[in-house]
Every structure is written in structure tokens, then in C-alpha cells.
Amino acid sequence: MDEDRFNMEVRKFLKKLGVTSQREIEDAVRRAVETGALAGNETLSAKAVVTVSGVDLEFTVDGEIVLN
């Protein structure tokens, strides 16, 4: 296995995951605030589940997103 290539591919995936996730979360929260579903001062629970096939990996990251 090429360790440098592997590291670069993992980083590329994580960057895509981060950028896409941020955009989706921001859009959803903005829509919810605009429609009145959220007031804009909540703390939202968040959870991400990452799976990698072929190595039987699944892990969860829990957190909070504070809006105000």
C-alpha cells in the first residue's frame, strides 16, 4: 500500500465530507429559520455516521450546533 497516496485519498474524502456537510447543514438551518420552524437561538443535536466498506468500519460522531 502506498501510504502517501492512502493519506491523500483519506484527506480528500474528509474534505469532501466536511464541505458538503457544512453546506447541507447551513442550508437546512437557514430554511428552518426562514419558515419559522426554528427561532434561531436553539442548540441543535447533530450526529454523523461514517462507514467504510471492506474494512467493517462504522463510527458515529455526536455533537451540538449552537445557533446563538
Number of C-alpha atoms within 10 A of each C-alpha: 5 6 8 8 10 11 10 11 12 11 12 12 10 12 12 12 12 12 10 11 13 12 10 12 13 11 12 12 16 15 13 14 14 12 10 10 11 14 12 15 10 11 11 11 10 11 10 11 9 11 12 9 7 6 7 7 9 10 9 10 9 9 11 10 11 11 12 8
